[in-house]
């Protein structure tokens, strides 16, 4: 066994072997894989092998697309049979909401190059003659996917890796992992030690045990998944004898199951409520090819609906029930990328659809390790999207919830209820008393919108269909009314959000943004360090702020920070709440080693209340001794002020485009400040507003978000950040790459669109954009602008098509709407309101 390698991959399932294969394929042959037993002996061997291209996540969709394309070529490349059956995948729809989901997804698929066919019930019957099509509205079909034999696939990837020089050590157990003072990793095994530059954890059910070796609490706990294989059915045998095509993979999403042919019989895989987590502390040391006792009682409702849809399923006996572990994360998507706090330690874990994702996950992780960046936007699967709050108890609840929701309609406004509330700002109860309907980001509760006191929805209002999966609202606690109906269209909260947005514009509103990520940077090297990290110039004067962006090595956008200069050698940084661990990790890993810069995460120490609207100065003036005039307190400046008896850092900036201040305060003073502001604002009819109103207001200003308008896939200049990129200020991360990108020309240009003839469904983001019938771009955000009275979208289109006045079509839920490029910031383009 080697004692030295460039990379050690831990785990011999399909994900780990794919990672090894892609590292070798990219030109790093000095890589090894260590597997404690035999390849595939964890979860891979009992996987059903399905290859669903369907995924609402852009990142995961790209990964799945690559995998399916790769698997078609592996047998020819390696000579190893993989059992790929391109039989297609059909997803049935029984409800209007499900059809909206499919039409929204079909738009996403077009933008990433995945083929989707729309089928009538009659066409479903032609492809699946054993299915009853009563009650169907239609279906979508992925003609390019199907299923594969997971063990054969893994062996083909292993052969491909070995052919390129990689080595695989089976029956070799990792006993410990240590990082040397020089940054190299020492992987200790029962067969000897291996020193490596990089380590990749792809250990599946053992993810938490592997992470613990290096001090990581990896947010992965498996869940039990059962599927049933029947005895052969005469009708299927006759079809095979007649040479008829295999009927393919059938998914009745509204009953939460998939079905396909298997050795002349049928295979049924339900996703039920109540499937328990397993291997909470990891499998046993001798675990290999392990299954759990089946529990068919949990599956009874799904079995009944399967028999109703495919009567043949109930006409033959059960041959085998598999009940095995599948790794899960709180949101159901895998974690692929760098581990936080550790240099050159990588995670490829939490794969609930591991066979489908393995190829693409290995591809992108190899790109990341070797090139320093992935080549697609990986924010949707970045390991750092979860924070230290995602511990044992949280994971048990959230991962079971994620499993139960595999087939639920994935509404763009859904807010899942498990393990909530977790992190609450002090003003939570006050906001709740004012009607807040909360959402969750990075464990924090934030008001999405505010419902009138007596608003509640009845079962008739919700119009729940008679399907197994019919919840389209947050489950209410006993005694609490249901106030929100989820939808891909304008829902019951649409007008209420509009009133909030208009009230901020006309009077004054208060928004809780305590979830913002916050960092303090200080020391003699702080200014030079920050200047090298970000593309914009650092504020020179104490009390001034700047909007800055940390670029990726290729010149895209990684993170966005508001930087406030608090003193000659001290700075206060604010970034998106959802990206706290992500942003802190990049800051920490870039710190100079000489101790000249101190970095402190202070998110939980400070709350943030945003006071905005034309009367915001009037309200604040009643509470402070500070001169709030433009001359004394200009836009894009900040200072410490008193708010009644409390103190706060008031920063004159906001994300809604109105006169206003962000009040950053010691979190223990939050309720004192909240009460004082609400009392002082009573004469101006102050009202709270939520995140959804803020999003409508920011669209009217063409403000960008990560990872929508800002991404590593788009250069900072394609995203329109010319005002915030100073190519002539000196060297900074990504500068040279951005300049080279600019020299060779850009493929995209961010535009703001007015969308015409919208009645009940605005763009959400990811919709395809057409010009003269040809797909040319994709929307990044969308919604309704209440101040301008227009349906709006932001989109990436080719630069030569970005001229103001140009016409496009944008496809929203399967219907194309005319759209026109309008000037950026359709509301108050000169920022007169902000400067007022």
C-alpha positions, 0 to 999 in steps of 0.5 A: 500500500502506498504511504504517500498520495495526492488525494485519499478518498474514504469510502468505496460506494458509487460516490467515492469511486466516482470521485476517484475516477474523476480525479484520475481523469483530470490528470491526477493519477496519484490518488487512492481510495480506501474502503473498509469492506468491499466496494458497494457494501454500504448503501450502493448495493441495495439502491434501486438504481434509478436515474431521475433527471428531475430536480428543482435545484439548479446545482443538483439538476446539472449534476444529474444531467452530467451523470446520466450522460457519463453513464452512457459512455462508461461501458464503451470506455471501460469494457465493464457492463453497467446495466444502463436501461434508458427506458425513460421516466414518467411522472404523473400529475393528478392535481393542478398544483402538481402540474404547475410544479411540472411546468415550472420544472420544465422551464428549469430543464430547458435552461440546463439542456434536459429534455422533457416531454409533456404527455397526455393520459392517452400517451401515458397509456400507450407507454404503460398499458398496465397503468390505469390513467383515470384521474390524470391531468397529464404527465412529463417524461424524461426520455433520456433517463431510466435506471442502472445496476449500481454495483456494475456502475461502481465497478466500471468507475473503479476500472476507469480509475485504475486504468488511469493509475489510481489505486483502490484498497479494499478491506482497509479501515480508516482508524484516524485522520490527523493534519500535520503542521505543514498542512498535509493529512495523515490518514491512519489505516489498519494496513498502514498510514498514508500522507496526502495533500487532500482527503475526501470523505465519501463514507455514506452512512459513516459520514458522521464517524468520519467527520468526528475524526477531524472535529466536524459535525457533518449534517448527515443521518441516514433514513430507512428506505423500503422497496418491494420486488414482486414475483414475475407477472404474466403480462410482463413476461408476455411483453418481453417474449413479444419484444415490446419495449420496457415500460420504463420508470413510473412515478405517481408523485401525488401518491409518493412512489416510483415503480419499474419493471424488475426481472419480469415483475415490478419494483415499488419504492414508496416514500412514506411519512414515519420512515425513521432515521437509522445509524444515528451514531454510525453503523457497527464496525462489522456492518456490510451489505446490511438491511433492516427488518421490513415494515410493510404496515408503514407502506400500506397506503402507498401499496393501495394506491399502487394497486389502484394505478397498476392493478398488476402489482396486486396480482402477484406475490412479493418476492423480496422487501429491501429496507436499507439506509439512505444518507440524508441531509436536512434539505434532501440535497447532498453536501459536495465541496470543501469542509468548513474550518479545514484546509484541503478536506472535502465532503461528498456526503449526504446523497439520498439519490447517490447513484444519480448524483455520483457522476456529477458529484465526482466531476465537480469535486474533482474540478474544485480540488484540482482547479480551485473552483467548480465549473458550475454554481454549487451553492445549492449543495455547498456543505457550508449551507448548514451551520453549527445549529444542525446537530444531532436532535435537529438532524433527526427531525429534519432528515425524516422530514426531508425523506417524507417530502421527496414527492411533495409538491416543492412550492417556491414559498414552502416553509417546512415545519420540523425542528422549528422554531430554533433560533429566534431574535428577541423580537420574535414574540412581538412580531408574532403578536403583530401577525408575522408568518415566519420563514426560516433561514440558517435556523433563524426565524424571520417574518415572511409577511404579516397576516391580518389578525383574523385571517385564517384559511378553511379546508375549502380555501385550501381546496385539498385534493383527495391524494396521499400528498395534499398538504399545501400549507404549513402545518398549524400547531393546535389552536393556531389558524392556517394563514398561508396557501402555498402556490406557484401562482399569486397566493392569498398573501399576495395582496398583503405583501403588496400592502406592506411594500406600499406602506414602506413606500408611503410611510414607514416600516420596520423589518427584522434582519437579525439573521444577517451574518456579521463579522468584525475584522481588526488589526494593523493588516486589516485594511490591506487584507480586505482590499486584497479580498474584495473587488471594490475599494475599502472605505477610507474614512471612519464611518463610511460604508461600501458594498463589496464582493469577494470574487472567485478565482475565475472572476465570478462572484463568491460573496457580497459584503457591506463593509463599515469602517468602524475605526482606523484599523477596525471594520464591521462586515455584514453578509447574507444570513444564509451564507454565514458559515460559507462566508466566514470559512472563506474569510478564515481560510484567507487570513494572513498567518502573521497574526496581523488580522483578527477575525471574529464572528459576531452574528448572534451578538448583534440584532438588526432592525431595518427602519425604512420609508419617507417617515423613517427620519421623523421616527428616529429623530424622536428617539436620538440626540444625533443629527440625522440631516443629510449634511450630518448623516449622509447616505452610505455612512454610519455612526453610533447613536442612542435610540431612547435609552439604548445604543445602536450602530445606525447605518444609512443603507437598506435593500428596499430603495427608500430613505432608511437606516439599519440599526445594528444593536447589542441583541440584548437591547433589541426589545427596548429598541423595538418598543421605542421605535414602534411607539415613536412611529405610531403617529406615522402609522408604522407597520412591520414588513417581511422578507417577501415585501423586501424582495418585491422592493429590491426587484424594483431597484434591480438589486442582485442576490447570491446565488441568483444574479451573482454566481461563479458562473457569471463574471462580476461584470456580466452581473452588472457590478461595474460600479463595485469592481475597481480593476485599477485599484491593485491586485485582488482575488479574481482580478486577473481572471476577470480582466482576461474574461473581459478581454475574450468577451462575455456570454451574458448580460444582466437585464431587467424585464417588464413582463406583460399580460401577467394575471396570476403567475409572476416569474420566480427565477430559472424561467427560460427566456426566448427571442424570436422563438429561440432559447437565449437566456434564463431568468434569475429572479422575478415578482411583482413591483408594487411601486411601479405596478408591473410584473418584473424579472431579472434575466441573463441574456446575450450582450448583443440582445441586452439593449433597452427596448428589446423584446423577449418572451419568458415562459412562466408555468408553461405559458409564454409572456412578452417581456421588454428590457427596461432601464435598470432600477425601474423605481427611482433610478437616481436614488433620490429616495435613498438620498432624501 
